[in-house]
Amino acid sequence: MGVIAQSLGGRVADPERFPALRTLLARIDAACDPIEVILYGSRARDEATAQSDWDLKIIVADDAPESMLSPLFGWTLQDGSGVHADVSVTRLSDFQADLKVANSAASHIVDDGILLVR
């Protein structure tokens, strides 16, 4: 089990469990070559309502272009994908460092995140 899966308490799922994400995940794979994709928030906790969006954290290599880290990049990926999603991208080393910071985004993701294993 990898470091990220361990930090998530071993919570992993096949992306096919979430068929609504099929188009978006294909776009993410094509545009980002992600190391990992993490579903978190209400959908991961199985507390989503009809109005809930999908929260996805995309972990990319440390040499990924700066443009991938822009919020606009994440929005563009989800636009027209069939789901409303909050897609954010971070470099692996930044995510791992953030795990050690209390109250950081990464420290909250580990509470309910699910690693989507492809």
One Martini backbone bead per residue (centre of mass of N, CA, C, O) as a GRO file, in nm:
protein
  118
    1MET     BB    1   0.097   0.036   0.023
    2GLY     BB    2   0.080   0.354  -0.012
    3VAL     BB    3   0.114   0.655   0.135
    4ILE     BB    4  -0.165   0.767   0.064
    5ALA     BB    5  -0.334   0.524   0.145
    6GLN     BB    6  -0.239   0.529   0.439
    7SER     BB    7  -0.340   0.823   0.504
    8LEU     BB    8  -0.648   0.702   0.435
    9GLY     BB    9  -0.674   0.417   0.581
   10GLY     BB   10  -0.721   0.234   0.309
   11ARG     BB   11  -0.916   0.399   0.132
   12VAL     BB   12  -1.063   0.228  -0.141
   13ALA     BB   13  -1.168   0.255  -0.497
   14ASP     BB   14  -1.347   0.191  -0.761
   15PRO     BB   15  -1.451   0.407  -1.003
   16GLU     BB   16  -1.706   0.232  -1.090
   17ARG     BB   17  -1.872   0.320  -0.832
   18PHE     BB   18  -1.865   0.612  -1.009
   19PRO     BB   19  -2.014   0.665  -1.303
   20ALA     BB   20  -2.038   0.983  -1.313
   21LEU     BB   21  -1.702   1.007  -1.342
   22ARG     BB   22  -1.597   0.894  -1.611
   23THR     BB   23  -1.541   1.151  -1.783
   24LEU     BB   24  -1.367   1.307  -1.582
   25LEU     BB   25  -1.145   1.089  -1.542
   26ALA     BB   26  -1.056   1.085  -1.837
   27ARG     BB   27  -0.965   1.379  -1.843
   28ILE     BB   28  -0.758   1.359  -1.618
   29ASP     BB   29  -0.578   1.145  -1.745
   30ALA     BB   30  -0.513   1.309  -2.008
   31ALA     BB   31  -0.413   1.592  -1.864
   32CYS     BB   32  -0.228   1.473  -1.592
   33ASP     BB   33  -0.113   1.208  -1.510
   34PRO     BB   34  -0.187   1.075  -1.242
   35ILE     BB   35  -0.106   0.934  -0.943
   36GLU     BB   36  -0.370   1.047  -0.794
   37VAL     BB   37  -0.719   1.003  -0.680
   38ILE     BB   38  -0.938   1.198  -0.465
   39LEU     BB   39  -1.218   1.140  -0.276
   40TYR     BB   40  -1.421   1.388  -0.111
   41GLY     BB   41  -1.650   1.445   0.116
   42SER     BB   42  -1.981   1.376   0.091
   43ARG     BB   43  -1.940   1.142  -0.112
   44ALA     BB   44  -1.737   0.981   0.065
   45ARG     BB   45  -1.946   0.980   0.322
   46ASP     BB   46  -2.242   0.935   0.222
   47GLU     BB   47  -2.392   1.262   0.236
   48ALA     BB   48  -2.528   1.327  -0.015
   49THR     BB   49  -2.697   1.536  -0.220
   50ALA     BB   50  -2.839   1.662  -0.502
   51GLN     BB   51  -2.641   1.931  -0.459
   52SER     BB   52  -2.385   1.787  -0.463
   53ASP     BB   53  -2.063   1.770  -0.511
   54TRP     BB   54  -1.742   1.691  -0.640
   55ASP     BB   55  -1.445   1.596  -0.466
   56LEU     BB   56  -1.115   1.650  -0.614
   57LYS     BB   57  -0.786   1.519  -0.576
   58ILE     BB   58  -0.491   1.584  -0.760
   59ILE     BB   59  -0.200   1.391  -0.807
   60VAL     BB   60   0.118   1.504  -0.906
   61ALA     BB   61   0.399   1.563  -1.025
   62ASP     BB   62   0.661   1.780  -0.951
   63ASP     BB   63   0.689   1.851  -1.282
   64ALA     BB   64   0.443   1.990  -1.314
   65PRO     BB   65   0.276   2.229  -1.440
   66GLU     BB   66   0.159   2.523  -1.315
   67SER     BB   67  -0.118   2.529  -1.472
   68MET     BB   68  -0.249   2.283  -1.308
   69LEU     BB   69  -0.287   2.462  -1.028
   70SER     BB   70  -0.523   2.597  -1.135
   71PRO     BB   71  -0.855   2.649  -1.086
   72LEU     BB   72  -0.927   2.665  -1.391
   73PHE     BB   73  -0.835   2.385  -1.468
   74GLY     BB   74  -1.044   2.229  -1.299
   75TRP     BB   75  -1.294   2.357  -1.423
   76THR     BB   76  -1.242   2.269  -1.717
   77LEU     BB   77  -1.259   1.964  -1.667
   78GLN     BB   78  -1.570   1.971  -1.558
   79ASP     BB   79  -1.675   2.109  -1.792
   80GLY     BB   80  -1.914   1.903  -1.941
   81SER     BB   81  -1.904   1.612  -1.769
   82GLY     BB   82  -2.195   1.587  -1.591
   83VAL     BB   83  -2.054   1.729  -1.342
   84HIS     BB   84  -2.018   1.876  -1.033
   85ALA     BB   85  -1.683   2.000  -0.961
   86ASP     BB   86  -1.405   1.998  -0.733
   87VAL     BB   87  -1.096   2.059  -0.887
   88SER     BB   88  -0.773   1.973  -0.758
   89VAL     BB   89  -0.420   2.045  -0.781
   90THR     BB   90  -0.121   1.860  -0.675
   91ARG     BB   91   0.174   1.800  -0.557
   92LEU     BB   92   0.317   1.548  -0.398
   93SER     BB   93   0.505   1.704  -0.200
   94ASP     BB   94   0.286   1.901  -0.102
   95PHE     BB   95   0.090   1.695   0.012
   96GLN     BB   96   0.283   1.556   0.210
   97ALA     BB   97   0.352   1.813   0.371
   98ASP     BB   98   0.050   1.884   0.446
   99LEU     BB   99  -0.003   1.639   0.638
  100LYS     BB  100   0.177   1.790   0.880
  101VAL     BB  101  -0.050   2.011   0.881
  102ALA     BB  102  -0.253   2.165   1.066
  103ASN     BB  103  -0.548   2.241   0.899
  104SER     BB  104  -0.514   2.134   0.630
  105ALA     BB  105  -0.629   2.013   0.347
  106ALA     BB  106  -0.497   1.731   0.373
  107SER     BB  107  -0.586   1.675   0.670
  108HIS     BB  108  -0.892   1.660   0.582
  109ILE     BB  109  -0.888   1.441   0.361
  110VAL     BB  110  -0.805   1.198   0.553
  111ASP     BB  111  -1.085   1.168   0.697
  112ASP     BB  112  -1.260   1.092   0.394
  113GLY     BB  113  -1.088   0.978   0.187
  114ILE     BB  114  -1.074   0.827  -0.150
  115LEU     BB  115  -0.903   0.607  -0.336
  116LEU     BB  116  -0.883   0.595  -0.686
  117VAL     BB  117  -0.834   0.297  -0.837
  118ARG     BB  118  -0.680   0.209  -1.169
   0.00000   0.00000   0.00000
